[in-house]
Amino acid sequence: MVLSSESQIKTGRSSLRSAVKVHEREVCYVRERDIYLRLKDHGITEIHGCAVPELLGFDDKLWIIEMSVVARPYVLDFAGAYLDWKPDFSEEVMADWQADKQEQFGKQWPEVLAILACLESFGIHMEDMSPSNISLAP
């Protein structure tokens, strides 16, 4: 579940908007938390012109992540991604996956591949992406 919030603490003329994501499964929480920590450690706020949410806070007991709200184009939702290892799928499964993703993203597929390559350079393997979590400019 993802909730949008607005800080009651005003900074200048605008207030801080954030998204709070509550995980149902610890494994998904840990994956996403660790990926956002890796991105934060490297100062990554954008990948190939796509905004990446900034990690604002997390709670290891409640499995909650707070992150900045970003506008399109963006890359987000790393709960299903893998950190420092890539699942070993068969060639047939990967061919089906590639065909499905090419169909989903259409002419933007080369741009998505560039984003995935950049993520992989940081050890992040995003296998469950869709136009809802990699949203590119029209």
Salt bridges, closest charged atoms under 4 A:
GLU6 OE2 - LYS10 NZ 3.80
GLU32 OE1 - LYS21 NZ 2.94
GLU32 OE1 - HIS23 NE2 2.94
ASP34 OD1 - ARG33 NE 2.82
ASP60 OD1 - ARG33 NH1 2.75
ASP77 OD1 - LYS21 NZ 2.73
ASP84 OD2 - ARG38 NH2 2.81
GLU120 OE2 - LYS86 NZ 3.68
GLU120 OE2 - HIS125 ND1 3.88
